[in-house]
Amino acid sequence: MGWRRTGSHPDRRLGIRPVAPATLKVLDLRTPTAGRPAVGTGRWAILAGAWAVYAAFGLLVATTGALVPAIQADLGVGDTGMGFVLGAWQLVYIGSSIPAGRLIDRFGLRRALLGSMVVMLVSGVGRAAAWDGSSLFLFTAVLGLGAPIISVGAPKVAASLFEGRDRRLAVGVYSTAPGIGTMLGLALPANVVGPAVGGDWRSIMLALTALAASALVVWAVVSRRLDQVITPGVGPGLADYRTIARIPVVRFVLAMSIVNFFVVHGIGQWLVTILATAGWSLEEAGSLAAFGATGTLAASFVLPRLATPRRRPFLMVGALLAGAVALWFLSSTALPIVVPSLLVTTVARSALMPLLIMSMMDHRDVGPERIAAATGLFFTAAQIGGVAGPAATGALAEASGGFALPLAVHSAVMVFMAGLISLHHRWAGP
């Protein structure tokens, strides 16, 4: 992907060295063995629990975006103000993601993820009780206190319990979680929960928060023995973060993450409103956005399994260019046009995150023992774009009287990203 060549080994073509043996104390759930990933079937149950928590996160994030028109009508929030609300949790995330990695390493994945779920449920209940734009902003921001623990914790499960081909599969599995949660958060409000509660957005928010609470129960059950598998450690200090940030692959990934999340959240959290403004009803817009989110499943599950170090740059460049073109057709009211456009743009927006994280995960200077800290850095940088994206979309839409200009800007950003990846890869050689 454009990192310094380190040798002729196939995995070194992009400067990604083989992962060194983990220094974490990792035990087999059936036959305790130090120094290597667990091989018992219990690791898949733990991964399933982390998946459930990650899906709940996607659900609680997407629900606000699906309810934007109803919230704006009730609370009198304009597009610019709503853009800041949609970026509130990412703003908090910037400051809390590095401490999240340290908390996980100090207190263990089990307790950290349980605590994060409690915080996110508080956010859901608080948003349902919001009385104006400021209170909605505040309770949405609370989500950013719990979210980074989940974003950092899921990669740590994959890196610590799996290796080689199994690790790529595990990354693909957990990466589908936020996409499925997003699908539920987009489809259920208008088409399932809404009719059952009379269309009241507050009741919808409470109902989906209750659904998300089931993930806490699942995680509590499957993670009972987790501290025997991945023992809590001391956790990285500031010097460790500085050391990780100096690794060339990490620096490039951090830069790309900012631009990536500008598009991911700038389009994703406004998608239902974009479709509704184009002429679809709220029910249709929710269903279309949810169907489009199925592209996340393909991107998250299939691409990591195909993404050997040699292929990653080409997969990312191809996805970005296809997505940049497809964005121009999101305003169509013709079903045969808008459905493929939604699928392609969703794949393009969701493909980069797991591939970028895998690039760090596979690097010998990061590996399982540093992935929590490295992922914390990743999301700290990424959510700068996560804040700017929704805010820019809302401001541009309000200034131009529609979403044509925001879509054009995001399309240009995707082309810019593809160019950077391509140039960086050519500079480093094949």
C-alpha positions as CSV (number, residue, x, y, z in Angstrom):
1,M,0.0,0.0,0.0
2,G,2.9,2.3,-0.3
3,W,5.2,1.5,2.5
4,R,8.9,0.9,2.3
5,R,9.9,-2.3,0.7
6,T,11.5,-4.6,3.3
7,G,12.4,-7.7,1.3
8,S,11.3,-10.3,-1.3
9,H,8.9,-12.2,0.9
10,P,5.4,-11.9,-0.6
11,D,4.0,-10.3,2.6
12,R,6.7,-7.7,2.5
13,R,5.9,-6.2,-0.9
14,L,4.1,-3.4,0.8
15,G,6.3,-3.2,3.8
16,I,4.1,-5.5,5.9
17,R,6.2,-8.0,7.8
18,P,5.0,-11.3,9.2
19,V,3.5,-11.0,12.7
20,A,5.8,-11.9,15.5
21,P,4.6,-14.4,18.1
22,A,2.2,-12.7,20.5
23,T,3.6,-11.6,23.8
24,L,0.2,-11.6,25.5
25,K,-0.6,-14.5,27.7
26,V,-3.2,-16.3,25.5
27,L,-4.5,-19.7,26.6
28,D,-6.3,-22.4,24.7
29,L,-9.8,-22.8,26.0
30,R,-9.5,-26.6,25.9
31,T,-5.7,-27.2,26.4
32,P,-4.0,-24.2,28.1
33,T,-0.9,-23.2,26.2
34,A,1.0,-20.0,26.7
35,G,2.2,-17.7,23.9
36,R,-0.1,-18.6,21.0
37,P,-3.7,-17.9,20.1
38,A,-6.5,-20.1,21.4
39,V,-7.5,-23.0,19.2
40,G,-10.6,-24.2,21.1
41,T,-14.1,-23.6,19.8
42,G,-14.7,-21.2,22.7
43,R,-12.9,-18.4,20.8
44,W,-15.7,-18.3,18.2
45,A,-18.3,-17.9,21.0
46,I,-16.3,-15.0,22.3
47,L,-16.0,-13.5,18.8
48,A,-19.8,-13.9,18.5
49,G,-20.3,-11.9,21.7
50,A,-18.0,-9.2,20.5
51,W,-20.0,-9.2,17.2
52,A,-23.3,-8.7,19.1
53,V,-21.9,-5.7,21.0
54,Y,-20.5,-4.2,17.8
55,A,-23.9,-4.7,16.1
56,A,-25.6,-2.9,18.9
57,F,-23.3,0.0,18.4
58,G,-24.2,0.2,14.7
59,L,-27.9,0.0,15.6
60,L,-27.7,2.9,18.1
61,V,-25.7,5.1,15.7
62,A,-28.0,4.4,12.7
63,T,-31.2,5.0,14.6
64,T,-30.6,8.7,15.0
65,G,-29.8,9.1,11.3
66,A,-33.0,7.2,10.3
67,L,-35.1,9.6,12.5
68,V,-33.6,12.9,11.3
69,P,-36.7,14.2,9.6
70,A,-39.0,13.4,12.6
71,I,-36.4,14.8,15.1
72,Q,-36.0,18.0,13.1
73,A,-39.8,18.5,12.9
74,D,-40.3,18.0,16.6
75,L,-37.3,19.9,18.0
76,G,-36.9,22.5,15.3
77,V,-33.3,21.7,14.4
78,G,-32.0,22.8,11.0
79,D,-29.7,20.9,8.7
80,T,-26.5,22.6,10.0
81,G,-27.5,22.0,13.6
82,M,-28.5,18.4,12.9
83,G,-25.1,17.9,11.2
84,F,-23.4,18.8,14.4
85,V,-25.7,16.5,16.4
86,L,-24.9,13.6,14.1
87,G,-21.1,14.3,14.6
88,A,-21.4,14.8,18.4
89,W,-20.4,11.3,19.4
90,Q,-17.4,11.3,17.0
91,L,-16.2,14.5,18.6
92,V,-16.1,12.8,22.0
93,Y,-14.7,9.7,20.4
94,I,-11.6,11.6,19.4
95,G,-10.6,12.2,23.0
96,S,-11.8,8.9,24.4
97,S,-10.4,6.3,21.9
98,I,-6.8,6.3,23.1
99,P,-7.9,6.0,26.8
100,A,-10.2,3.2,25.6
101,G,-7.2,1.1,24.4
102,R,-5.5,1.6,27.8
103,L,-8.7,0.7,29.7
104,I,-9.0,-2.5,27.8
105,D,-5.4,-3.5,28.5
106,R,-5.7,-2.5,32.1
107,F,-9.1,-3.9,33.1
108,G,-9.7,-6.6,30.4
109,L,-12.0,-7.0,27.5
110,R,-14.9,-8.4,29.5
111,R,-15.4,-5.6,32.0
112,A,-14.5,-2.9,29.4
113,L,-17.1,-4.0,26.9
114,L,-19.8,-4.4,29.6
115,G,-19.1,-0.9,30.7
116,S,-19.2,0.4,27.2
117,M,-22.6,-1.1,26.6
118,V,-24.0,0.5,29.7
119,V,-22.8,3.9,28.6
120,M,-24.3,3.4,25.1
121,L,-27.7,2.4,26.5
122,V,-27.7,5.5,28.7
123,S,-27.1,7.5,25.5
124,G,-30.1,5.8,23.8
125,V,-32.5,6.6,26.7
126,G,-31.2,10.2,26.9
127,R,-31.7,10.8,23.2
128,A,-35.3,9.6,23.5
129,A,-35.8,12.2,26.3
130,A,-34.1,15.1,24.6
131,W,-36.1,18.4,24.7
132,D,-34.1,20.5,22.3
133,G,-31.1,20.5,20.0
134,S,-28.6,21.1,22.8
135,S,-29.8,18.2,24.9
136,L,-29.9,15.9,21.9
137,F,-26.3,16.9,21.1
138,L,-25.3,16.1,24.7
139,F,-26.9,12.7,24.8
140,T,-25.6,11.8,21.4
141,A,-22.1,12.8,22.5
142,V,-22.4,10.3,25.4
143,L,-22.3,7.6,22.8
144,G,-18.7,8.6,22.1
145,L,-17.6,7.5,25.6
146,G,-18.6,3.9,25.1
147,A,-18.2,3.4,21.3
148,P,-14.4,3.4,21.1
149,I,-14.0,0.6,23.6
150,I,-16.1,-1.5,21.2
151,S,-14.2,-0.4,18.1
152,V,-10.9,-1.2,19.7
153,G,-12.1,-4.3,21.6
154,A,-13.3,-6.2,18.5
155,P,-10.0,-6.1,16.7
156,K,-8.2,-7.1,19.9
157,V,-10.3,-10.2,20.1
158,A,-9.5,-11.1,16.5
159,A,-5.8,-10.3,16.9
160,S,-5.4,-12.1,20.2
161,L,-7.4,-15.3,19.6
162,F,-6.7,-15.9,15.9
163,E,-3.8,-15.9,13.4
164,G,-3.2,-16.4,9.7
165,R,-6.2,-17.4,7.6
166,D,-8.4,-17.7,10.7
167,R,-7.5,-14.1,11.7
168,R,-8.6,-12.8,8.3
169,L,-11.9,-14.7,8.7
170,A,-12.4,-13.3,12.2
171,V,-11.8,-9.8,11.0
172,G,-14.4,-10.4,8.2
173,V,-16.9,-11.7,10.8
174,Y,-16.6,-8.9,13.3
175,S,-16.6,-6.3,10.5
176,T,-20.1,-7.3,9.4
177,A,-21.5,-6.4,12.8
178,P,-21.8,-2.6,12.5
179,G,-23.2,-3.1,9.0
180,I,-26.0,-5.4,10.2
181,G,-26.6,-3.1,13.2
182,T,-26.9,-0.2,10.7
183,M,-29.3,-2.2,8.5
184,L,-31.6,-2.7,11.6
185,G,-31.3,0.9,12.6
186,L,-32.3,2.1,9.2
187,A,-35.1,-0.4,8.4
188,L,-36.8,-0.9,11.8
189,P,-37.8,2.7,12.7
190,A,-40.1,3.4,9.8
191,N,-41.2,-0.1,8.7
192,V,-41.5,-2.2,11.9
193,V,-41.2,-0.3,15.2
194,G,-42.7,2.9,13.9
195,P,-46.1,1.5,13.0
196,A,-46.3,-0.3,16.3
197,V,-45.8,2.9,18.4
198,G,-47.7,5.3,16.2
199,G,-44.6,6.8,14.5
200,D,-43.4,8.5,17.7
201,W,-39.6,8.9,17.3
202,R,-39.0,8.9,21.0
203,S,-40.8,5.5,21.5
204,I,-38.8,4.2,18.5
205,M,-35.5,5.2,20.1
206,L,-36.5,3.5,23.4
207,A,-37.6,0.3,21.6
208,L,-34.3,0.0,19.7
209,T,-32.3,0.8,22.8
210,A,-34.0,-2.1,24.5
211,L,-33.1,-4.3,21.5
212,A,-29.5,-3.2,21.8
213,A,-29.5,-4.2,25.5
214,S,-29.8,-7.8,24.5
215,A,-26.2,-7.6,23.3
216,L,-25.1,-6.8,26.8
217,V,-26.7,-10.1,28.0
218,V,-25.0,-12.1,25.3
219,W,-21.6,-10.7,26.0
220,A,-22.0,-11.2,29.8
221,V,-22.7,-14.9,29.1
222,V,-20.0,-15.8,26.6
223,S,-17.2,-13.7,28.1
224,R,-17.3,-15.3,31.6
225,R,-13.9,-17.0,31.0
226,L,-12.4,-14.3,28.8
227,D,-9.9,-13.1,31.4
228,Q,-8.4,-16.6,31.5
229,V,-7.9,-16.4,27.7
230,I,-6.6,-12.8,27.3
231,T,-5.2,-11.6,30.6
232,P,-5.4,-7.9,31.4
233,G,-2.0,-6.2,31.1
234,V,-0.4,-3.0,32.2
235,G,-1.6,-1.1,29.2
236,P,0.4,1.3,26.9
237,G,1.7,4.6,28.1
238,L,2.1,7.8,26.1
239,A,5.6,6.8,25.1
240,D,4.2,3.6,23.6
241,Y,1.6,5.6,21.5
242,R,4.4,7.8,20.2
243,T,6.4,4.8,19.2
244,I,3.5,3.2,17.4
245,A,2.7,6.5,15.7
246,R,6.2,6.6,14.2
247,I,5.8,3.3,12.4
248,P,5.4,4.3,8.6
249,V,2.5,2.0,8.0
250,V,0.6,3.4,11.0
251,R,1.2,7.0,9.9
252,F,-0.2,6.4,6.5
253,V,-3.2,4.4,7.8
254,L,-4.0,7.3,10.3
255,A,-3.9,9.8,7.5
256,M,-6.2,7.7,5.3
257,S,-8.6,7.0,8.2
258,I,-9.4,10.7,8.5
259,V,-10.4,11.1,4.9
260,N,-12.3,7.8,4.9
261,F,-14.5,8.6,7.9
262,F,-15.3,12.0,6.4
263,V,-17.1,10.1,3.6
264,V,-18.3,7.2,5.8
265,H,-20.2,9.4,8.2
266,G,-20.8,12.3,5.9
267,I,-22.9,10.1,3.7
268,G,-24.1,7.3,6.0
269,Q,-25.7,9.4,8.7
270,W,-27.6,11.6,6.1
271,L,-28.5,8.7,3.8
272,V,-32.2,8.4,4.7
273,T,-32.7,12.2,4.5
274,I,-30.8,12.3,1.1
275,L,-33.2,9.7,-0.3
276,A,-36.3,11.3,1.2
277,T,-35.3,14.7,-0.3
278,A,-34.9,13.0,-3.7
279,G,-38.6,12.0,-3.5
280,W,-38.9,8.7,-1.7
281,S,-41.2,8.4,1.3
282,L,-39.6,7.9,4.7
283,E,-40.6,4.2,4.7
284,E,-39.1,3.7,1.3
285,A,-36.0,5.7,2.2
286,G,-35.4,3.6,5.3
287,S,-35.9,0.4,3.4
288,L,-33.6,1.4,0.6
289,A,-30.9,2.6,2.9
290,A,-31.2,-0.7,4.9
291,F,-31.0,-2.7,1.7
292,G,-28.0,-0.7,0.6
293,A,-26.3,-1.5,3.8
294,T,-26.2,-5.2,2.8
295,G,-23.2,-4.0,0.7
296,T,-21.4,-3.6,4.1
297,L,-21.7,-7.3,4.7
298,A,-20.0,-8.2,1.4
299,A,-17.3,-5.6,1.9
300,S,-16.7,-6.5,5.5
301,F,-16.8,-10.3,5.2
302,V,-15.4,-11.1,1.8
303,L,-12.8,-8.4,1.3
304,P,-10.7,-9.1,4.4
305,R,-10.5,-12.8,3.4
306,L,-9.2,-11.7,-0.1
307,A,-7.0,-8.9,1.1
308,T,-3.5,-10.3,1.1
309,P,-0.9,-7.6,1.5
310,R,-0.3,-7.6,-2.2
311,R,-4.0,-7.1,-3.1
312,R,-5.0,-4.5,-0.5
313,P,-4.1,-1.3,-2.5
314,F,-5.9,-2.5,-5.6
315,L,-9.0,-3.5,-3.7
316,M,-9.2,-0.1,-2.0
317,V,-8.5,1.9,-5.1
318,G,-11.1,0.0,-7.1
319,A,-13.8,0.3,-4.4
320,L,-13.2,4.1,-4.0
321,L,-13.4,4.9,-7.7
322,A,-16.6,2.8,-8.2
323,G,-18.1,4.5,-5.1
324,A,-17.2,8.0,-6.4
325,V,-19.1,7.4,-9.6
326,A,-22.1,5.7,-7.8
327,L,-22.6,8.7,-5.5
328,W,-23.8,10.8,-8.5
329,F,-26.9,8.5,-8.9
330,L,-28.1,8.5,-5.2
331,S,-30.6,11.3,-6.0
332,S,-32.4,9.2,-8.7
333,T,-36.0,8.1,-8.1
334,A,-35.6,5.2,-10.5
335,L,-35.3,1.9,-8.5
336,P,-33.0,0.2,-11.1
337,I,-30.6,3.1,-10.7
338,V,-30.7,3.9,-7.0
339,V,-30.4,0.3,-5.7
340,P,-27.1,-0.5,-7.4
341,S,-25.8,2.9,-6.5
342,L,-26.6,2.3,-2.9
343,L,-24.9,-1.1,-2.9
344,V,-21.8,0.2,-4.6
345,T,-21.4,3.3,-2.4
346,T,-21.9,1.3,0.7
347,V,-19.2,-1.2,-0.3
348,A,-16.9,1.7,-1.1
349,R,-17.5,3.5,2.2
350,S,-17.2,0.4,4.3
351,A,-14.3,-1.5,2.6
352,L,-11.4,0.6,3.8
353,M,-11.7,0.4,7.6
354,P,-11.1,-3.4,8.0
355,L,-8.4,-3.3,5.3
356,L,-6.6,-0.4,6.9
357,I,-6.8,-2.1,10.3
358,M,-5.5,-5.4,8.9
359,S,-2.5,-3.5,7.5
360,M,-1.5,-2.5,11.1
361,M,-2.5,-5.8,12.6
362,D,-0.2,-7.8,10.3
363,H,2.8,-5.5,10.8
364,R,5.4,-7.1,13.1
365,D,5.9,-3.8,15.0
366,V,2.2,-3.7,15.9
367,G,0.8,-7.3,16.1
368,P,-1.7,-8.6,18.8
369,E,0.2,-7.0,21.7
370,R,-0.2,-3.5,20.4
371,I,-3.3,-3.7,18.3
372,A,-5.5,-2.1,21.0
373,A,-3.3,0.9,21.2
374,A,-2.8,1.1,17.4
375,T,-6.6,0.8,16.9
376,G,-7.1,3.5,19.5
377,L,-4.9,5.8,17.4
378,F,-6.7,4.8,14.3
379,F,-10.1,5.8,15.6
380,T,-8.8,9.0,17.2
381,A,-7.6,10.2,13.8
382,A,-10.5,8.7,11.9
383,Q,-13.2,10.5,14.0
384,I,-11.7,13.9,13.0
385,G,-13.2,13.1,9.7
386,G,-16.2,11.5,11.4
387,V,-17.1,14.9,13.0
388,A,-16.3,16.9,9.9
389,G,-18.2,14.7,7.4
390,P,-21.8,15.0,8.8
391,A,-21.3,18.7,9.7
392,A,-20.0,19.5,6.2
393,T,-22.9,17.6,4.6
394,G,-25.5,19.5,6.6
395,A,-23.9,22.9,6.1
396,L,-23.5,22.4,2.3
397,A,-27.1,21.1,2.0
398,E,-28.5,24.1,3.9
399,A,-26.4,26.6,1.9
400,S,-27.2,25.0,-1.5
401,G,-30.8,24.0,-0.8
402,G,-30.2,20.3,-1.5
403,F,-27.8,17.4,-1.4
404,A,-26.3,17.6,-5.0
405,L,-23.3,19.7,-3.8
406,P,-22.5,17.5,-0.7
407,L,-22.7,14.4,-2.9
408,A,-20.3,16.0,-5.4
409,V,-17.9,16.9,-2.7
410,H,-17.8,13.4,-1.2
411,S,-17.3,12.0,-4.7
412,A,-14.3,14.2,-5.2
413,V,-12.9,13.2,-1.8
414,M,-13.1,9.5,-2.8
415,V,-11.2,10.1,-6.0
416,F,-8.6,12.0,-4.0
417,M,-8.2,9.0,-1.6
418,A,-7.8,6.6,-4.5
419,G,-5.1,8.8,-6.0
420,L,-3.2,8.9,-2.7
421,I,-3.3,5.2,-2.3
422,S,-2.2,4.6,-5.9
423,L,0.6,7.1,-5.8
424,H,1.9,5.8,-2.4
425,H,1.9,2.3,-3.7
426,R,3.8,3.2,-6.9
427,W,6.4,5.1,-4.9
428,A,7.1,2.0,-2.8
429,G,7.1,-0.4,-5.7
430,P,5.0,-3.5,-6.4
